[in-house]
Amino acid sequence: LGALEAGYHFGRYWTQHSKATKKDSVDSVVAATLGLLAFLLVFMTGLANNRFDTRRQLVIAEANAVGTAYLRADFLEEPQRSEVRALLREYVDTRLEAIAVPARFVEDRAKSEAIHAQLWQYAADAGRAAPQSNPISLFAAAVNDVINVHTQRIAAIYNRFPVSNWLAIGTVALLALFAVGFNDGLSDGRADGRALVAEVVLLLIFAAVLLLIVDLDRAGEGLLNVSQQALIDLQQQMQAGP
């Protein structure tokens, strides 16, 4: 809004104290600037939406990996079978808590990685006890998948637009709105003659799209949240029994 007002008053000043400016050339510059801003917004929205979709797919992948490890724990002998399944149930509870209570994210992440170490120890012990067993190899592969998907989910959480991207899009947006105000100031020197409502609507549209990009880029911190339903369903299945 400040850029819009500054552009308008500068346009009025320019009209009163400078030689006449070719209105057609200014219109072309404003149109080109708004077009560039629209292109950047569409481009960043697409990238942010891809990141959001990746996080959503990783939730499903993690639920599948943990569910597979839970089933393949049946290849182990007791009491290892029950102990591994108890660890996997605790693991799912921890993963869901980390999302539901962001303040515990760091603590729950450390707890998840500690469970990884315990699960891998069970797989390693079973592999040493039966080095030629294909079922034990399948269980070890399932545990490895759980660890790999965890790493991918953590990386996806921190995969956000850098500050330089926000500075660039913010600068272009400010300059575009300054140009719109300047063009309006050239068109009409009367304060009551400007298309203020249309300008504010344009400003709010840009702000809404930027807010959408921020929300998609930082899913879980705003209005948009990645659904954890796949893990919730798995948690319920685990609690129901083997």
N, C-alpha and C positions, 0 to 999 in steps of 0.2 A: 504494500500500500504506500509505503514511503517512497519507493522508486517511482511508482505511478504518479504521485503528487509532485515529486521533484521534476519529473519529465514534463508534466503539464505546465508548471510555473516557468520552467526553463524555456518551453516552447512559446509561451506568451512573451517572455522577456526577449527572446530571439526575434519575434515578430515586430516588437516595438523598437528595438535598438539596432537591428541589423538589416541588411538588404534582403529583399524578398527571396525566400527559399522556394525552390521548385517543389511544389506539393507532390507531384507525381513521383519524383525520385524518392522522397521520404516515404510515400506509401509503399513503394517497392521494397525499400530497406526494412520497413516494419513487417511486411508480409514475409520476407525472407527470414527475418529473425524469429518470428512466431513459428514459421515452418520448421526451422532448425530446432527450436525448443520442443515442438510437438514430436519430431523425430527422436530426440534424445529421451523424452518421456516414454515413448512407445518402446524404444530399445531397452531402457532400464526396467520397464515393467515386465518385458519378456524375460530378461535375465533373472529378476527377482522371483517371477512365477516359476521359472525352472528350478531355482534353489528351493522354493517352497515344496514343489512336487518331489524333488529328490529326497527331502527330509521325510515326506509322507511315505514314499516307497521304502525308505530305510526302516521305518517302523514295522512295515509288513515283513521285510527281510529279516529283521531281528526276531520277530515273533516266530517266523518259520524256522530260523536257526535254533532258537531255544527249544521250540517244540520238538524238533528232530533230535536234539541232544537228550531231551527228556525221554523220548521213546527208545532211543538207542542205549540208554542207561540200563535197559532190560538185559543187555548182553553181559552186564557185570554180575558178580556173585554178591550175595548178602554178606556183610551189612553195607558194602560199598554202594549197592544199587539204591538203597533207601537214603543213604547219606548224600549221594549225588543229586537225587531228585529233590531232597530238602534244600540243597544249595541252589538249585535252579529255581525253585519256588521263591526263595529269598531274593534271588537275583531279579526276577520279574517285579517283585514288590519294590525293590530298591530303584529299579529303572522308572517305574511309574511315580514313585515318590519324588524322584529328582525333577520330573516335569511338573508335578502338581505343586511342589514347594520349592520354588527357585532358590530360596535362601539356603537350602540344603544340597544344592547341586554339587558343589566341590566335595563335600563330605560323602555324598552318595556315589559320586564318580570313583572316589578312592575305594569305597566299599565294594563297588562292582568289580574293580580291577583286582582287589584282593580275592574275590570269589573266582575270578578267572584263574588265578594262581592255584587255588585249591582244586578246581576242576581239572586243570592240566596235570596236577600231581596225581590225581586218581587215574587219568588216562595213561600217564607215563608208567605208573606202577602196574596197571593192568597189561600194558604192552610188554613190560619186562617179564611179567609172569607168563604171558602167552605170546611170544614174539611172532608166531606164525598164524595167529588168529585173525581172520578177516573181519569178524564181527567187532573185535576190539579196535581194529583199524578204522572201521566205520564210526565207532563212538569217538575216537580221537579226532577224526576229521570233523565231526559235528561240533565238538568243543572248540576246535580251531575256527570254525565258521562263526561261532558265537563271539569269539574274541575279535575276529576281523570286522564283523558288522558293528560291534561297539566302537572300534576305532573310526570307522566310516561315519557313524552318527556324531561322534565328537567333532570330527573334522567338518561335517556339514553345519553344525551349530555355529562354529567360528568362521565359516566361509561367508563373509559379508562384504558389502561394498566398502572399499577403503575411503578414508576421509577425503582424498583427492577427488573421488567421483562426486561426492556431495558438494564440495567446493565448486567444481566445474558446473554442475547442473544448477546450483544456486546462483552462480554468477551469470549464467546465460538467462535464467529466469528474471533476475533483477534488471539486466540490460534490456531484455525484451519488453518488460513492463515499463521501463523508462522510455523506450522508443514509442510505445503506445501512447503514453502520456504526452510526450513531446509532439507527436503527430496531432493529437487532439488540441494541444495548445496552439499549434500553427493554424489549425482549422478555424478556431473560434477564439477571439480574445475575450469574450464575455464569460464570466465565471458560471453564470447560470445556463450557459448554452452547451456545456459539454455533456457527452453521453456517459455520465457517471455510473448509472445503473449497469449499463453494458460492461463497463470497465471492471466494476466490482465483481460481476458475474464471471468474467474472464479470469480475474484474480482467484476467485474461490475455486474455479475448475482446476486451475494449475495446482493450487494448494491441496485439493482433494486427491489429485493423482499422485502428488509427491507423498502424501500421507499413506496412500495405498502401497506405494513402492517401499516406504520405510517399514510398513507393517508386514509385507511379504518377506522383506529382507531379514527382519528380526522377529520371525514367527515365534509366538509364545510370550512376547512382551507387550503385545497390544491387543487389538480386537480379533486378529486372525490367529488361530492355534492349529498346529498339526494334530490331527486326530490320533489318539493312542488306543483306538478301539481294538485293534488286532492284539495288542498286548493285554488289554483288559479281558478279552475273550479267552486268551491263553491262560491268564491268571485264574479265571473261573473254572476252566477245564482242569487245571492242575489241582485246585482245591477240591474238585469233585472226586478225585482219586486217580490212580495210575492209568 
